[in-house]
Amino acid sequence: MSGIVLTDLTKSYGAFPVLRGISLTVEPGELFGFLGPNGAGKTTTIKIMTGLLLPSGGRVEVAGYDVVKDPYEVKRRIGFVPDRPFLYDKLTGSEFLEFVGHLYDLSPATVRERSRDLIERFDLGEWIDELIEAYSHGMRQKLAMTSALLHEPEIIIIDEPTVGLDPRSQSRMKTLLSNLTAKGHTVFLSTHTLEIAEALCTRVAIIHRGEIIALGTVDELRREARREDSSLEEIFLGLTERGGSIDESSLV
Amino acid sequence: MTTLFYPRLAGLKREQRPGGIHRISVPVVLGLVFWAGLYLIMVRVLNHFTTVDPDLGRILAAKLLALLFLLWLSFLAFSALITAVSQIFLARDLPMWIAAPIPLRRLFRVKLVEVATLASWTAIFLAIPVWVAYGVVFGAGLGYYAALVVAVGCCVAITTSIGVLVAVALVNLFPARRARDLLSLVALMFIAGIVILLRAVRPEEFVRPEDFGTWAEYLVSLSNPTLPWLPSYWAARVLGEVLGVYNAVHWDAVTMYGSLLVVGAIVSTIAAGGVFREMFRTGYSKSQEARQVQWTRQLWWRRTVQFLARPFPRRVRAMIVKDVSTFFRDPGQWSQLFLLLAVIAIYLYNFRVLPLDAAGGTGYLLRDLLAFLNIALVGFVVTALAARFVLPGVSLEGPTLWLLKTSPVTIGEILWAKFWSGFLPLVALAELLVVLSNALLQTTLLLSVISVATVLFLSAAIVGMAVGLGASHPRFDAPDSSQVTAGYAGFLFMVMSALLVLASVTVLAWPVYNSFRASWLGWGVGAGEWGGIAGGLVAVGGVSAIALFTTMQAGTSRLSAREL
């Protein structure tokens, strides 16, 4: 199994640079947190990793394949949950799962079997035969997560995993993410919820104005920021307010 | 009160900022061209009425004014009803209004003005040249225009109030989403009904006085009021009297119908206000509980669709099943099938009533000519349907395209799934039209075969162009499919499709003519004629295949390169 390797990744919208040469490696089986203030470039990075955007420069390798040269192989191996999952309102939850399963060439029996467990885990059973247009944001998020896991991807990329989820679902989500990494899956999650990153992630990267300004475990970040007793939130605020960075070479 | 209008007014003001004028210049020019065209046509028609026979002309002008007002009021009423449901129960700003300490009386006034403005501005815009033409032809003074403003204002007030009243009552009976869905269906059936009515009534017979026993009977028939209990007649009568259409101005009629309009406007507004205050809160609460009951969620339906899509690979099949299910669960889409049924009925009916016998011994010439031209007609029908149902497919996929683009499905697979979802029903319909109209025309087997083959090629090419151009120029921001059809891709598609149909018919014209001539002259269709027809069909098939594959390929490339 391979993880994710970003090498000198750049992206510009016209003359405006959004990513200014990002490099990082996510090891297989790692739960990696990607943090940053609004507009820092988190979603752009994720969109490039999932093939929704093309990079302006640099190289992105996911699960051992180049996203530009072998997008099909990458897509077979990843599961993606966006921050605002627009789903097909006129399908029911179970029809949607069946549809996604078939996109990944799963047999109807496999879809049914795998859905059953995930539906139960996310408390979707009561609503699964209702049209998605009747779902709340949190339920859509849970359904999108369920569909992303159906084909048992090597790498799961999640943009804001807990937005709109109730406390019980948030707790289940955390357990699920931990279990996934325990089973060898790689999880790349972008989040504003620093408490989740601090509690779950093996390593985090902080992106600010298109550049990685910190990368390492939370303890490493504390040491390098010389704030041994600080929370991740305090480190994050300190770094992003002054726009400074930690010497990445010492962390990696 | 002004505060409640502020958000909308501020939005309008921003539209006027630099760049805004440039953006609206094209619609303004088109609007002015439309006005000028309609005005000139109306002036010509009214002048024709009055110059041929002044007495009859005046009666015809009055009759036409009443009919136009009836049509105008009907559109206004439906527009008001649909706008009322969406503005009063589904508008995004409603939760803010309801949470704020705004009395229901004031909320009613705001919503009434909003609904009146949104529902009537297009109808008024369209009718202005007609009203001005009447004023100019009949030499109207300021009194006519003053009466026009009052009459139109009263009609708008009446239709808006009734729209609000019915909307509030409907939403109390059905949840709002279903009510709007129901209304879109009713509106479309209403349009289909008008078309069918026009064909059933055959208005052209009204201009054939010889069908009536005496001239007096004809005049009496024309002078009879058209639905006199409707505000449209009250408005038309007041304006007709003020214009002097009835020879002299009957002030008693002006007073009576004018009073009816004003009282009708006041009474309907008061009634709507009362109903709004009593029923709005419960209606709004109910509209939040909206649930859909769908027959397309039944097992038999799903099994049928899955069975029909069985010949396709799993991923394409999944997308076809998804497209068909979502289509039939969106009443805004499937309800248009009623309109389609009306079009088909009229189409075939026209072939049935064609006066072929009147052509005497040359009837068969006309029959063959019509059967041949029918190929082009069916091509245009397929074009219109593909523009409405197939072309917007990729654009409507917009917000959910992230799912397809991050899954192991190629853009080609997505587009071909859309092609098959559109092609199969459209080619079935097109072939049905061709076969039935050829049967009604009792045309030759040879022409039937040519028609069936050509329509097959054209349908594939037209649907392929609709998918390909829709993917090359998607409009992911379009709120509904009609915006896509009316956009650049729609325009390009219509032009290309029309050219393809005309080119195909032109290519086939000469060999088909040669074979007919041989047949009419009793020579029999020989090898030369057969060769010509086969060559023509191969040419049409080849051009269709090029149109299909190049546009699909272009759509695939452009959509693949597009960033989300």
Contacts between the chains, C-beta under 8 A, distances in Angstrom:
chain1	res1	chain2	res2	distance
A	47	B	563	7.9
A	47	B	564	7.1
A	50	B	405	8.0
A	50	B	406	4.7
A	51	B	405	6.3
A	51	B	406	6.2
A	52	B	402	6.1
A	52	B	405	5.7
A	52	B	406	6.5
A	52	B	563	6.8
A	52	B	564	4.6
A	53	B	563	4.7
A	53	B	564	7.2
A	54	B	561	8.0
A	54	B	563	6.3
A	72	B	408	5.5
A	72	B	410	7.2
A	75	B	406	6.0
A	75	B	407	5.9
A	75	B	408	4.4
A	76	B	408	4.5
A	78	B	406	7.2
A	80	B	402	7.7
A	80	B	406	4.6
A	82	B	402	5.8
A	86	B	399	3.7
A	86	B	400	5.1
A	86	B	402	7.1
A	87	B	400	6.5
A	87	B	403	7.5
A	88	B	322	6.5
A	88	B	326	6.0
A	88	B	400	5.8
A	90	B	325	6.7
A	90	B	326	4.2
A	90	B	329	4.0
A	90	B	330	5.9
A	91	B	322	6.6
A	91	B	325	6.3
A	91	B	326	6.6
A	92	B	297	6.5
A	95	B	302	7.8
A	95	B	322	7.8
A	95	B	325	6.8
A	98	B	318	7.6
A	99	B	318	5.2
A	99	B	319	7.9
A	99	B	321	7.4
A	99	B	322	5.1
A	100	B	403	7.2
A	100	B	407	7.1
A	102	B	314	5.2
A	102	B	315	6.2
A	102	B	317	7.0
A	102	B	318	3.5
A	103	B	315	5.7
A	103	B	318	6.0
A	103	B	319	8.0
A	103	B	404	7.4
A	103	B	407	4.5
A	103	B	408	7.1
A	103	B	409	5.4
A	104	B	407	6.5
A	104	B	408	6.5
A	105	B	314	5.9
A	105	B	315	6.7
A	105	B	408	7.8
A	129	B	297	7.6
A	130	B	291	7.9
A	131	B	292	5.6
A	131	B	294	7.2
A	131	B	297	7.9
A	131	B	329	7.3
A	133	B	292	7.4
A	134	B	291	6.4
A	134	B	292	7.6
A	147	B	403	7.9
